[in-house]
Amino acid sequence: MRAFKDSGIEWLGEIPEHWDIKPLKAILNQRNEQNNNLELKTILSLVKDIGVIPYEEKGNIGNKSKDDLQGYKIARINDLVLNKMNAVIGSLGVSAYNGLVSPIYLVFYINNPNYLMGYYSYLFQIKSVQKFLRTFAYGIMEIRESIDYLDFKKMFLPTPPLEEQKAIADFLDSKCAQIDNFCEKKQKLITLLNEKKQSLINECVTKGLDTNVTFKDSGIEHLGEIPQHWEVKRLATFGRFSKGGNISRQDLAESGDSALLYGDIYMNYEISTSCLDSKISKNTSFGAIPIYKGDILFAGSGETKEDIGKNIVYLGKDKAFAGGDVIIFRQKGNNVLYLSYALNTRYAKFCKGIESKGEIIVHIYASNLKDIKIPIPPLKEQEQIAQFLDSKISKIDKIIEKTKKQIELVKEYKNTLINQAVCGRIEKTKLTIKLEVE
């Protein structure tokens, strides 16, 4: 049983008696090299939970001129890259490349053989370090909190013997790889289940539930054949569009009337909801646009084309209001749950996508949505399809939710494991035994 001592550092607590404490600047050196001679052209990006990767793997970055690259910092293999604007949420990673990073990053290297970057990269991932960094942060809390290097270097860090640093890093590399592999497989399962949901919606909303029915050409290329007795109608022929307004994220309150922001539609809900999470004060709702049970609600803005035109139907009885860029569709004569499913088929999403505009922020308008044509069965059949899909999809959603919780629990275990290991609370002998066994 190892002996412990007080580290004298609030966020660290007790450490093994034979460990030392050193100032950060004695361990990590800041690399502040500019790419003035243009020796490097690979631009690197830091992606949380993934690490430092070439920017082209993240997505299209556009054209960079030589002048642009001259303003970038150099990061070399095994450098610790830290996003000073997101460090308080653990946005850091060790680079496996020689490349360039944006000026918003801090870059560190170790030139002392007694310190191992693998160990310190894990140390900066623990929640107590992130909480400590928040004491130096400035900016908008939990949105964009930045830290300055002059404050950052005031930190004191534990310095286990090199042999233990390596054992801890190797142990965590092995364990975290297993955990990440588990999470990746579970995430693939979620993807497959979502694809199954989408295929089920597509099949039921375009072909119906009766396998013996005869079909006809819908006259729409991406829709294909539909049952002979169905119709195809433009949205504008059986409903009208309006727009929410006078509510933004700054207006949200802890209690009050229910409200819906456009981002909530594609982030928080699927197909339908009877309860809205967001609240606004009575004063705010006084000048806001109301929504009612049966209203179909579209996201008029989003970051991607997948976000745009995502819709849900509100089935709640509570008084509720729609924020800006929420498009409201109010109709008569059809089952609203069926319509919401019909407007979330691949075909409908394709129609919304081609009508969307914008690069960084993508927009769609009611004038684009009114011409979307969807298949319309008789009302009784609409109800049957909606009920069938609700039953089937609720079962799939339960599996998805269970899988997400498994991922969350394993990630919590990972965080605990990292915390225990880097703070010396897993004995060296146990690190070795676990590595040998597994």
N, C-alpha and C positions, 0 to 999 in steps of 0.2 A: 504493500500500500504506500503510494508516494505521499510525501509531505507537501503542504501548500503554504503559501505566504500571501499577504495582501500586496497586490501590485502597486497600490497607490493611485491607480487609474480607475475612475468611477465606472466607465463602460466595460472595463476588462474584468474587474473583481479579482478573485484569487487566481494565482498561477502556481505551477510547480516550483518548489523551493530553489531548484538549481537553474531556473530560467532568469534571464536579465531583462532589463528595460532600457531601451535606447530611444533618443529622439528620432523622428521620421527622417530628418535630413541627414542623419548619420547612416541610414540604411538605403534610402531611395534618393537618387540623384535626378534632378529634372533635366530632361532633354528638351532643349529649346532651339534646336537647329532649324533654320529656315532652308527651304529648297531653292536657294538663290542660284546655284549652278545647274539647276534642273537635272540633277543626277537621277532622280526618281520620278516616275510618271504614274505608278499604280496608286490610285486613291483608295484609302481604306475607310470603312465605316464601322462604328460600334453598334451592335445590335444586342439589346438586353437578353440575357439567358442563352445567347448563341456565341457572342464574342466578337472579335475583330475580324472582319471579312472584307474582301475586295468589293468596292462599291457596286460594280456591275452585277454582283450576285444578289444585291438588294433590289436593284431595279435601274431603270434608265436615269442617268444623271445629266443628260444633255452634253453640250460641248463646253470644254474647259480650255481657255486660252493659256498661253505660257505665263501671262501676267497673273492669272488666277492661281496657277500652280506655285508661283513664287511666294505667294502669301501663306502657303500651307506649311505645316510642321512635318518634320521627318520622324517616323516611328520605325524602329528596327526590330528584328526578330527577338523575341523574349522581352520586349518592352511592355510595361504596364500602361495601358491607355485608359484614361478616365475622363468621362464626360462631366466637366465641372458644373454643367447645368442640370445634370440628373444623377450626380454622385450620391445624393441622399436616398436614392432608391436602388442603389447597387449597380449603376450603369458603368461597368468597367470590364476589361478583359486583357489577356496577354496576347500580343500579336505574334502570329506565326509567319509574318511577311515583313519584308522591307518595303515601306511605302510612305504615303502621305496622309495626314489627317487634318481635319478642319482646325482652325485656330481656337475653336471652343473646347478642344480637348487638352488635358494635361497629359504629358508623356514622361514616364519615369524609367530609369534603368538602375541596375545594381552592378557595381564594379568591385565589390568586396566578396571574396570567396567564402566568407562565413555566413552569407545570407543567400537564400534561395527564393527566386521570384515565384515559383509555384506555391510555396507556403503563403507568401504575402498576398498573392492574388486571391486566395481563399479567405484570408483574414478580413479583407475589405468587403467581403460579401455578407458578413454577419450583421444581423439587425442592430446590435448594440453599437457597432461602428457607424452605421447609417444614421442612427438616432443621434450620436455624438456630432456627426458632421452637420446635422440639421441646426445645431446651436450656432454654427458659423454662417448658415445659409441666409441669403437675402433674395427677395423676389416674392412671387405669389405661392403660398404654401400649397404643396401637393400638385402644383401645375408646372411651375418653372422656378425651382429654387437653385440658385447658383452659389458656388463657393469660390473663394479666392485662394490662390496658392500661398500667399503670405499667412493666411489662417491655417490652411491645410498642413503646412510644414510644422506647425506648433504641436502636432500630435506626438505622443509617445507610444511606442509599439513594443510588444514582447519579442524577445530574441532567444528562442530555444537553441540548444546546440544543433549544429548543422545536420548531424545524423538524425535527430528527431524531426527537424524541418522536412528532411527528405522522406522519412517514414510517414509523417502526417500527409504530405502532398501526394505520395504514392497511394496511401490508403484512400484518400478522398478521390483521387483520380479513378481508382478502381470502383469504389462505391457509387460515385456520382455517374460514372459511365453506365452502371447497371440501372440506376434510377432513371437516367435520361432515356435509356433504351426502353424501359418499362413505359415511361410517359409517351414516348414516340409511338409505341405500338397502340397504346390506348387512344392517342390522338387520331391515329389512322382508323381505329374502330369508329370513333365519332364521325370522321369524314365519311366513312362507308355508310353509317346509319343515316347521316344527313342526305347522302345521295339516294339511299333507299326511300326516304321520305319524299324527296323531290320527284323521283320516278313514280311513286304511288300517286302523288298529286297530279302529275302530268297524265297518267293513264286514266284515272277516274274522271278528271275534268274534261278530257278530250274524247274518251271512248265510252264513258258511263260504266254502269255495273252489270248490265245485261250482256252476256257474251254471245247471245244468239241474235242480236239486233243487226240489221243491215246498215251499211254505211254509205255516205256520199262525200264527194269532195267539198271541203269547206270553202274552196276558192281562195284560200290564204296559204301561201307557200309554206310558211313555218308552222302552220297549225295542222295541216294534213286533213285526213278524213275524220268526220264526226258522224254520230248516229243520224239516220235518215230523217227522223222526226224533230231533230234539234234545229235551232236557228243560230245565226251569227249576228250579233248586234254591236253597234258602237255604244260606248259608255254614255255619250252625250244624249242618246235617244231615250234613256230611261232614268236619268238623274241629272243633278246640277252640281257644279263645282263652286267652292269658295275657298277662302284662305284664312288661316289663323293669324294672330298678330298680338303685339303689345305685351309679349312675355319673352324674356330671355333667361339664360341660366342665372344671371344676377338677381332675378326676381324670385327665385325659389326660396321656400321657407320650410321650417320643420313641420308645420301643421297648417291646415287651412283647406281650401278647395283643391280638388284634383286637377292636375295639369299634364299636358303632353308636349314635349319639345321634339323637334324633328329627329334629333339624334337618338332619342329614346326608341323610336320606331324600329331602327335597324340594329340597335344595340341591346335592347331589353325585352323585346316582345316577338312572338311568332303568331302569325295568322289572326289571332284574336286575343282580347284581354277584357276582363270584367273589372279590373282594378288597376289604377294608374299609380305609379310609385311617387311621382313628383307632386309637390304641393306648392300653392301660392297663397298669399294673404288675401283677405276679403277685399282690401283696398286695391290690390293688383287685379283681382278677378272682375272688379267693377267695370273696368274698361277693356276687358279681354273678349275674345270670340268664343262663344260656347260650342260644345259638341254634345251630341245626344246619342242614346243607345241606337245602334244600327248604322252610325256613320262610319264610312270607310276612310281611313286616314293614310295619306302618302307622305313620305319624306321628300320634300322638295329640294333639299341640299344634302350633300354627303362628300366624303373623301374619295369614293370610288364609284364606278358605274353600278357595282353590285348594291351599293347603299341606296342609289337613286331609285325612286319610285317604289321602294319596298313599302308594302302596305299592311295594315292590320285593320280589323273591325273592332270598334268599341262596343262591348256588350254590357257595360256597367249601368247601374241605375243612379249612381251619384252624379251630382252636378260636376261638370268638367269643362276645361278650357284648353284651346289649342294655341301654341306659340307660333312665332313667325316661321315661315317656310314649312309649315304643316299644311298640306292640301287636303281639303275636306270634300268628300263625295257623298251626297245624300240622295238616295234613290227610292223608288217605289216599285212594288210588284214582284220583287225577286228575293230569294233567301240571301241575306247579307253574308252569312258564313260561307255559303257556296261561292258568292262573288269574290270574297277575300281569297279563297283557295284558287279560283280561276285567275285572279290577278297576280298570283304568285307561282304560276307555271313557268317553265323555261321560255315558252313562247311569249308570255306577257312580259317577262323580265327582258327578253330580247327587244321587244317593242320599246320599252322604257329606255333601255340602254342606247339605242340608236338615236333617240330623241334628246338625250342628255347633252349638255354643253359645259365646257370648262375643263381645265387641266388640274390645278391644285385643289380647287373646290368645284365640284360638279353640281349642276343645277338642272331641274326639270320643272316645267310649268303646267298648270291645268290645261292650257291650250294644246299641249303635247299629249296629254292623257285622254282628252275627250274623244280622240279618233281611234283609240285602241278598240279592236273588235274581239269579243270573246264569245265562246259557245254558250248558248242559253237553252238548257233542257226545260221541259215543263216544271212548274213549281214543285210538285210532289217529288219529282225525280231529283231536283236540286236539294231538297231536304234530305232525301235518302243518301245522296252522295256526301253531303256535309256531315251527316251522322256517321256514316261509314268511315270517312277520313278521320273524323275526331277520335273514333274508337281505336283505329289502327295506329294513328300517329301518337296518341297519348301513350301507348305502350312503348313505342320507339323512343319517345321523349323521356320516359322513365329510365330506360336503359342508358340513354345519353347522360341524363342527370347523375345517375349512379356512377357512370364512368368518369365524369368530371370530378365528382367528389373523391374518387379513388386517386385521381391525378393530384388534386389539392392536398390530400392527406400525405401522399408520397413526397410531394414538394416540401411540405411542412417537416416531414422526417428528414429530408435532405438538409434543410436549413438548421435543424437541431443537431444533426450529425456534424456538419461543418463547424458550428459553434463549439460543440464539445471537443472536437479534435484540435482546432487551432488554439483553443484556450488551455490545452493540456489536460483535459478532463477524461481522456481515454489513454490509458497507460501504454507506454511504448511496447511492452510485451504483447498486449492485446492487439495492437496495430499489426504487429508481425504475424501473430497467430491467425488473425482474420485474413490477412493477405495470402498466407500459405494455404489455408483451407479453401478459400474462394477464388 
